[in-house]
């Protein structure tokens, strides 16, 4: 059974669309009515999901298995919010909301999955935004930096087990979350990220990977830019 956490995520749904042929899909979302169909899936189930309700994470995974009548063997953790950087700079509640959904809730759910699943694949999403925090989006970027570090440690913990963690580090993603924003160099679409994720899963190559691969070179350059210049970099 495939469990999609973030059932309306552009990247998450594109990924599951490519993996669901003949399989049961359970999609959990804050807006269940907005979850798309998954053509080719053996069956599709939708559950309500509030990522900020940390105490409900384990119950959700258990409910998903009861609903499907199967164990989770692929989990795609794709929920998240971009938030409003300008608002977050003056509104501590909004800054905490971004941190809760994009970091704390991710850590909680990944911990539940790594403990609950006996074998299979877990997919998580980091971002170039976390590689080096920028003035233009440092609240969101800081959550991705923390999540990326957490996933590196979790990958090491799972090494040698029957459970595999795949961590995508895409560049700027042109999708519903970034609608109206000017794309950055080496931007990608949700479909391109999904293709890269599915290729790694099918090849059985867990670990962290850049999307596109050439972004690794740009990321290396980003580390070298002096801070007086870096603080003026756009999103």
GUSE-965209 format. One record per residue (C-alpha): residue number from 1; residue in one letter; chain; x, z, y. Coordinates in nm, 4 decimals, always signed. Each point is the difference from the previous one (the first is absolute). Layout:
BEGIN
+------+------+-------+----------+----------+----------+
! resi ! resn ! chain !        x !        z !        y !
+------+------+-------+----------+----------+----------+
!  NUM !    a !     A !        X !        Z !        Y !
...
+------+------+-------+----------+----------+----------+
//
This chain:
BEGIN
+------+------+-------+----------+----------+----------+
! resi ! resn ! chain !        x !        z !        y !
+------+------+-------+----------+----------+----------+
!    1 !    x !     A !  +0.0000 !  +0.0000 !  +0.0000 !
!    2 !    x !     A !  +0.1179 !  -0.0827 !  +0.3515 !
!    3 !    x !     A !  -0.0628 !  +0.2671 !  +0.2627 !
!    4 !    x !     A !  +0.0091 !  -0.1252 !  +0.3586 !
!    5 !    x !     A !  +0.0259 !  +0.2784 !  +0.2551 !
!    6 !    x !     A !  -0.0938 !  -0.1614 !  +0.3279 !
!    7 !    x !     A !  -0.2646 !  -0.2414 !  -0.1202 !
!    8 !    x !     A !  -0.0243 !  -0.1897 !  +0.3288 !
!    9 !    x !     A !  +0.3758 !  -0.0399 !  +0.0564 !
!   10 !    x !     A !  +0.1025 !  -0.3628 !  +0.0485 !
!   11 !    x !     A !  +0.3192 !  +0.0434 !  -0.2025 !
!   12 !    x !     A !  -0.1624 !  +0.2210 !  -0.2610 !
!   13 !    x !     A !  -0.2875 !  -0.2361 !  -0.0713 !
!   14 !    x !     A !  +0.2298 !  -0.3049 !  -0.0069 !
!   15 !    x !     A !  +0.2215 !  +0.1802 !  -0.2521 !
!   16 !    x !     A !  -0.2874 !  +0.1013 !  -0.2253 !
!   17 !    x !     A !  -0.1510 !  -0.3487 !  +0.0175 !
!   18 !    x !     A !  +0.3185 !  -0.1252 !  -0.1671 !
!   19 !    x !     A !  +0.0131 !  +0.2692 !  -0.2681 !
!   20 !    x !     A !  -0.3634 !  +0.0509 !  -0.0954 !
!   21 !    x !     A !  -0.0659 !  -0.2885 !  -0.2396 !
!   22 !    x !     A !  -0.1944 !  +0.1454 !  -0.2932 !
!   23 !    x !     A !  +0.0594 !  +0.3578 !  +0.1156 !
!   24 !    x !     A !  -0.2182 !  +0.2810 !  +0.1304 !
!   25 !    x !     A !  +0.0461 !  +0.0732 !  +0.3709 !
!   26 !    x !     A !  -0.0952 !  +0.3223 !  +0.1763 !
!   27 !    x !     A !  +0.0330 !  -0.0240 !  +0.3783 !
!   28 !    x !     A !  -0.0130 !  +0.3149 !  +0.2119 !
!   29 !    x !     A !  -0.0720 !  -0.0408 !  +0.3700 !
!   30 !    x !     A !  -0.1173 !  +0.1808 !  +0.3103 !
!   31 !    x !     A !  -0.2535 !  -0.2819 !  +0.0446 !
!   32 !    x !     A !  -0.1168 !  -0.0802 !  -0.3542 !
!   33 !    x !     A !  -0.2434 !  -0.2613 !  +0.1265 !
!   34 !    x !     A !  +0.2902 !  -0.2061 !  +0.1355 !
!   35 !    x !     A !  +0.1934 !  -0.0283 !  -0.3271 !
!   36 !    x !     A !  +0.0172 !  -0.3662 !  -0.1072 !
!   37 !    x !     A !  -0.0716 !  -0.1432 !  -0.3418 !
!   38 !    x !     A !  +0.2865 !  -0.0672 !  -0.2382 !
!   39 !    x !     A !  -0.0721 !  -0.3311 !  -0.1759 !
!   40 !    x !     A !  +0.1396 !  +0.0041 !  -0.3495 !
!   41 !    x !     A !  -0.0199 !  +0.3759 !  -0.0447 !
!   42 !    x !     A !  -0.1776 !  +0.1195 !  -0.3143 !
!   43 !    x !     A !  -0.1912 !  +0.2489 !  +0.2158 !
!   44 !    x !     A !  +0.0154 !  +0.1434 !  +0.3511 !
!   45 !    x !     A !  -0.0875 !  +0.3522 !  +0.1091 !
!   46 !    x !     A !  +0.0142 !  +0.1519 !  +0.3463 !
!   47 !    x !     A !  +0.0467 !  +0.3647 !  +0.0934 !
!   48 !    x !     A !  -0.0078 !  +0.1673 !  +0.3428 !
!   49 !    x !     A !  +0.3415 !  +0.1283 !  +0.1054 !
!   50 !    x !     A !  +0.1162 !  +0.2071 !  +0.2947 !
!   51 !    x !     A !  +0.3793 !  -0.0042 !  -0.0049 !
!   52 !    x !     A !  +0.0176 !  +0.2987 !  +0.2350 !
!   53 !    x !     A !  -0.1842 !  +0.2177 !  -0.2547 !
!   54 !    x !     A !  +0.3126 !  +0.0956 !  -0.1893 !
!   55 !    x !     A !  -0.1798 !  +0.2407 !  -0.2314 !
!   56 !    x !     A !  -0.2084 !  -0.2883 !  -0.1345 !
!   57 !    x !     A !  +0.2858 !  -0.2281 !  -0.1056 !
!   58 !    x !     A !  +0.0344 !  +0.1192 !  -0.3585 !
!   59 !    x !     A !  -0.3758 !  +0.0079 !  -0.0465 !
!   60 !    x !     A !  -0.0225 !  -0.3594 !  +0.1209 !
!   61 !    x !     A !  +0.2524 !  -0.1246 !  -0.2555 !
!   62 !    x !     A !  -0.1853 !  +0.1865 !  -0.2755 !
!   63 !    x !     A !  -0.3345 !  -0.1371 !  +0.1193 !
!   64 !    x !     A !  +0.1397 !  -0.3525 !  +0.0031 !
!   65 !    x !     A !  +0.0996 !  +0.0342 !  -0.3650 !
!   66 !    x !     A !  -0.3394 !  +0.1418 !  -0.0951 !
!   67 !    x !     A !  -0.1738 !  -0.2833 !  +0.1837 !
!   68 !    x !     A !  +0.2114 !  -0.2692 !  -0.1646 !
!   69 !    x !     A !  +0.0206 !  +0.1672 !  -0.3390 !
!   70 !    x !     A !  +0.3707 !  -0.0804 !  +0.0030 !
!   71 !    x !     A !  +0.3280 !  +0.1531 !  +0.1103 !
!   72 !    x !     A !  +0.1719 !  -0.1236 !  +0.3146 !
!   73 !    x !     A !  +0.2952 !  -0.2230 !  -0.0864 !
!   74 !    x !     A !  +0.0445 !  -0.1691 !  +0.3399 !
!   75 !    x !     A !  -0.0523 !  +0.1923 !  +0.3240 !
!   76 !    x !     A !  +0.0278 !  -0.1743 !  +0.3368 !
!   77 !    x !     A !  +0.0320 !  +0.2492 !  +0.2868 !
!   78 !    x !     A !  -0.0955 !  -0.2110 !  +0.3010 !
!   79 !    x !     A !  -0.1980 !  +0.2218 !  +0.2373 !
!   80 !    x !     A !  +0.1251 !  +0.0691 !  +0.3510 !
!   81 !    x !     A !  -0.0630 !  -0.0324 !  +0.3724 !
!   82 !    x !     A !  +0.2093 !  -0.1476 !  +0.2801 !
!   83 !    x !     A !  -0.1430 !  +0.2305 !  +0.2632 !
!   84 !    x !     A !  +0.0395 !  -0.0289 !  +0.3757 !
!   85 !    x !     A !  +0.3524 !  +0.0848 !  +0.1164 !
!   86 !    x !     A !  -0.0983 !  +0.0508 !  +0.3653 !
!   87 !    x !     A !  -0.2832 !  +0.2331 !  -0.0975 !
!   88 !    x !     A !  +0.2180 !  +0.1893 !  -0.2453 !
!   89 !    x !     A !  +0.2535 !  +0.0781 !  +0.2722 !
!   90 !    x !     A !  -0.2575 !  +0.2153 !  +0.1822 !
!   91 !    x !     A !  -0.2479 !  +0.0872 !  -0.2751 !
!   92 !    x !     A !  +0.1608 !  +0.2265 !  -0.2576 !
!   93 !    x !     A !  -0.3049 !  -0.0228 !  -0.2271 !
!   94 !    x !     A !  +0.0381 !  -0.3771 !  -0.0240 !
!   95 !    x !     A !  +0.3755 !  +0.0280 !  -0.0606 !
!   96 !    x !     A !  -0.0747 !  +0.2469 !  -0.2805 !
!   97 !    x !     A !  -0.2673 !  -0.2329 !  -0.1405 !
!   98 !    x !     A !  +0.2515 !  -0.2835 !  -0.0295 !
!   99 !    x !     A !  +0.2530 !  +0.2338 !  -0.1604 !
!  100 !    x !     A !  -0.2580 !  +0.1367 !  -0.2433 !
!  101 !    x !     A !  -0.1343 !  -0.3341 !  -0.1215 !
!  102 !    x !     A !  +0.3249 !  -0.1972 !  +0.0016 !
!  103 !    x !     A !  +0.2353 !  +0.2672 !  -0.1319 !
!  104 !    x !     A !  -0.1496 !  +0.3268 !  -0.1252 !
!  105 !    x !     A !  -0.2866 !  -0.1647 !  -0.1874 !
!  106 !    x !     A !  +0.2368 !  -0.2577 !  -0.1486 !
!  107 !    x !     A !  +0.2324 !  +0.2741 !  -0.1258 !
!  108 !    x !     A !  -0.2965 !  +0.1856 !  -0.1459 !
!  109 !    x !     A !  -0.1478 !  -0.3016 !  -0.1796 !
!  110 !    x !     A !  +0.3341 !  -0.1261 !  -0.1306 !
!  111 !    x !     A !  +0.0744 !  +0.3476 !  -0.1341 !
!  112 !    x !     A !  -0.3369 !  +0.0103 !  -0.1762 !
!  113 !    x !     A !  +0.0517 !  -0.3448 !  -0.1528 !
!  114 !    x !     A !  +0.3559 !  +0.0743 !  -0.1147 !
!  115 !    x !     A !  -0.1231 !  +0.3195 !  -0.1653 !
!  116 !    x !     A !  -0.3231 !  -0.1407 !  -0.1443 !
!  117 !    x !     A !  +0.1081 !  -0.3394 !  -0.1336 !
!  118 !    x !     A !  +0.1905 !  -0.0107 !  -0.3285 !
!  119 !    x !     A !  +0.1226 !  -0.3558 !  +0.0436 !
!  120 !    x !     A !  -0.0578 !  -0.3098 !  +0.2093 !
!  121 !    x !     A !  +0.0646 !  -0.1177 !  +0.3537 !
!  122 !    x !     A !  -0.0439 !  +0.1596 !  +0.3425 !
!  123 !    x !     A !  +0.0237 !  -0.2161 !  +0.3112 !
!  124 !    x !     A !  +0.0664 !  +0.1484 !  +0.3452 !
!  125 !    x !     A !  +0.0602 !  -0.1577 !  +0.3395 !
!  126 !    x !     A !  +0.2746 !  +0.0936 !  +0.2424 !
!  127 !    x !     A !  +0.0769 !  -0.2117 !  +0.3103 !
!  128 !    x !     A !  +0.2772 !  -0.1296 !  +0.2186 !
!  129 !    x !     A !  -0.1591 !  +0.2269 !  +0.2634 !
!  130 !    x !     A !  +0.1520 !  +0.2946 !  -0.1817 !
!  131 !    x !     A !  +0.3500 !  -0.1457 !  -0.0180 !
!  132 !    x !     A !  +0.0788 !  +0.1072 !  +0.3557 !
!  133 !    x !     A !  -0.2657 !  +0.1592 !  +0.2208 !
!  134 !    x !     A !  -0.0820 !  -0.1930 !  +0.3161 !
!  135 !    x !     A !  -0.1387 !  +0.1266 !  +0.3287 !
!  136 !    x !     A !  -0.2956 !  -0.2377 !  -0.0353 !
!  137 !    x !     A !  -0.1332 !  +0.1474 !  -0.3278 !
!  138 !    x !     A !  +0.2030 !  +0.3084 !  -0.0889 !
!  139 !    x !     A !  -0.2938 !  +0.2047 !  -0.1299 !
!  140 !    x !     A !  -0.0951 !  -0.2586 !  -0.2630 !
!  141 !    x !     A !  +0.3659 !  -0.0863 !  -0.0605 !
!  142 !    x !     A !  +0.0883 !  +0.3632 !  -0.0692 !
!  143 !    x !     A !  -0.2618 !  +0.0223 !  -0.2740 !
!  144 !    x !     A !  +0.1410 !  -0.3094 !  -0.1706 !
!  145 !    x !     A !  +0.3534 !  +0.1411 !  +0.0263 !
!  146 !    x !     A !  -0.1128 !  +0.3192 !  -0.1699 !
!  147 !    x !     A !  -0.1983 !  -0.1853 !  -0.2653 !
!  148 !    x !     A !  +0.2937 !  -0.2284 !  -0.0733 !
!  149 !    x !     A !  +0.2301 !  +0.3000 !  -0.0539 !
!  150 !    x !     A !  -0.2591 !  +0.1686 !  -0.2216 !
!  151 !    x !     A !  -0.0345 !  -0.3125 !  -0.2123 !
!  152 !    x !     A !  +0.3767 !  -0.0272 !  -0.0490 !
!  153 !    x !     A !  +0.0028 !  +0.3504 !  -0.1432 !
!  154 !    x !     A !  -0.3094 !  -0.0613 !  -0.2099 !
!  155 !    x !     A !  +0.1556 !  -0.3188 !  -0.1388 !
!  156 !    x !     A !  +0.3024 !  +0.2007 !  -0.1107 !
!  157 !    x !     A !  -0.2240 !  +0.2600 !  -0.1584 !
!  158 !    x !     A !  -0.1871 !  -0.2666 !  -0.2004 !
!  159 !    x !     A !  +0.3123 !  -0.1885 !  -0.1067 !
!  160 !    x !     A !  +0.0186 !  -0.0150 !  -0.3795 !
!  161 !    x !     A !  -0.3698 !  +0.0795 !  -0.0481 !
!  162 !    x !     A !  -0.2894 !  -0.2317 !  -0.0886 !
!  163 !    x !     A !  -0.1290 !  +0.0165 !  +0.3577 !
!  164 !    x !     A !  +0.1338 !  -0.2492 !  +0.2568 !
!  165 !    x !     A !  -0.0160 !  +0.0179 !  +0.3805 !
!  166 !    x !     A !  +0.0102 !  -0.3160 !  +0.2135 !
!  167 !    x !     A !  +0.0523 !  +0.0475 !  +0.3747 !
!  168 !    x !     A !  -0.0490 !  -0.3017 !  +0.2273 !
!  169 !    x !     A !  +0.1675 !  +0.0025 !  +0.3433 !
!  170 !    x !     A !  -0.1714 !  -0.2851 !  +0.1840 !
!  171 !    x !     A !  +0.0681 !  -0.1144 !  +0.3516 !
!  172 !    x !     A !  -0.2785 !  -0.0326 !  +0.2557 !
!  173 !    x !     A !  -0.3160 !  -0.0839 !  -0.1982 !
!  174 !    x !     A !  -0.2418 !  -0.2430 !  +0.1624 !
!  175 !    x !     A !  -0.3350 !  +0.1420 !  -0.1040 !
!  176 !    x !     A !  -0.3069 !  +0.1917 !  +0.1100 !
!  177 !    x !     A !  +0.2036 !  +0.3118 !  +0.0851 !
!  178 !    x !     A !  +0.2174 !  -0.1934 !  +0.2477 !
!  179 !    x !     A !  -0.2632 !  -0.2386 !  +0.1335 !
!  180 !    x !     A !  +0.0694 !  -0.0946 !  +0.3616 !
!  181 !    x !     A !  +0.3661 !  +0.1041 !  -0.0139 !
!  182 !    x !     A !  +0.2906 !  -0.2408 !  +0.0454 !
!  183 !    x !     A !  +0.1737 !  -0.0566 !  -0.3367 !
!  184 !    x !     A !  +0.3623 !  +0.1088 !  -0.0268 !
!  185 !    x !     A !  +0.2831 !  -0.2079 !  -0.1503 !
!  186 !    x !     A !  -0.0286 !  -0.0444 !  -0.3776 !
!  187 !    x !     A !  -0.3667 !  +0.0950 !  +0.0026 !
!  188 !    x !     A !  -0.1910 !  -0.0342 !  -0.3251 !
!  189 !    x !     A !  -0.3606 !  -0.0316 !  -0.1096 !
!  190 !    x !     A !  -0.1778 !  +0.2355 !  -0.2420 !
!  191 !    x !     A !  +0.0043 !  -0.2802 !  -0.2574 !
!  192 !    x !     A !  +0.3785 !  -0.0331 !  +0.0256 !
!  193 !    x !     A !  +0.0477 !  +0.3739 !  -0.0466 !
!  194 !    x !     A !  -0.2366 !  -0.0029 !  -0.2969 !
!  195 !    x !     A !  +0.1851 !  -0.2904 !  -0.1610 !
!  196 !    x !     A !  +0.3287 !  +0.1888 !  +0.0299 !
!  197 !    x !     A !  -0.1513 !  +0.3180 !  -0.1445 !
!  198 !    x !     A !  -0.1615 !  -0.1775 !  -0.2936 !
!  199 !    x !     A !  +0.3221 !  -0.1882 !  -0.0791 !
!  200 !    x !     A !  +0.1881 !  +0.3309 !  -0.0227 !
!  201 !    x !     A !  -0.2699 !  +0.1663 !  -0.2102 !
!  202 !    x !     A !  -0.0200 !  -0.2895 !  -0.2448 !
!  203 !    x !     A !  +0.3778 !  -0.0092 !  -0.0267 !
!  204 !    x !     A !  +0.0109 !  +0.3754 !  -0.0619 !
!  205 !    x !     A !  +0.2462 !  +0.0551 !  +0.2870 !
!  206 !    x !     A !  -0.0918 !  +0.3290 !  +0.1681 !
!  207 !    x !     A !  +0.1705 !  +0.1203 !  +0.3155 !
!  208 !    x !     A !  -0.0034 !  -0.0798 !  +0.3715 !
!  209 !    x !     A !  +0.0028 !  -0.3566 !  +0.1302 !
!  210 !    x !     A !  -0.0266 !  -0.1756 !  +0.3366 !
!  211 !    x !     A !  -0.2701 !  -0.2580 !  +0.0724 !
!  212 !    x !     A !  +0.1259 !  -0.2572 !  +0.0810 !
!  213 !    x !     A !  +0.3332 !  +0.0589 !  -0.1701 !
!  214 !    x !     A !  +0.1910 !  -0.1301 !  +0.3024 !
!  215 !    x !     A !  -0.1329 !  +0.2935 !  +0.2005 !
!  216 !    x !     A !  +0.2722 !  +0.2109 !  -0.1616 !
!  217 !    x !     A !  +0.2577 !  -0.1775 !  +0.2201 !
!  218 !    x !     A !  -0.2008 !  +0.0550 !  +0.3184 !
!  219 !    x !     A !  -0.0451 !  +0.3648 !  -0.0952 !
!  220 !    x !     A !  +0.3754 !  +0.0389 !  -0.0213 !
!  221 !    x !     A !  +0.0353 !  -0.1394 !  +0.3520 !
!  222 !    x !     A !  -0.2728 !  +0.2330 !  +0.1255 !
!  223 !    x !     A !  +0.2136 !  +0.3004 !  -0.0943 !
!  224 !    x !     A !  +0.2802 !  -0.1234 !  +0.2280 !
!  225 !    x !     A !  -0.1973 !  -0.0537 !  +0.3220 !
!  226 !    x !     A !  +0.1038 !  +0.2605 !  +0.2637 !
!  227 !    x !     A !  -0.2734 !  +0.2496 !  +0.0845 !
!  228 !    x !     A !  -0.0233 !  -0.0947 !  +0.3730 !
!  229 !    x !     A !  -0.0988 !  -0.3490 !  -0.1154 !
!  230 !    x !     A !  -0.2010 !  +0.1128 !  -0.3017 !
!  231 !    x !     A !  -0.2341 !  +0.2207 !  +0.2031 !
!  232 !    x !     A !  -0.1307 !  -0.3104 !  +0.1743 !
!  233 !    x !     A !  -0.0708 !  -0.1923 !  -0.3196 !
!  234 !    x !     A !  -0.3628 !  -0.1091 !  -0.0468 !
!  235 !    x !     A !  -0.2068 !  +0.0949 !  -0.2992 !
+------+------+-------+----------+----------+----------+
//
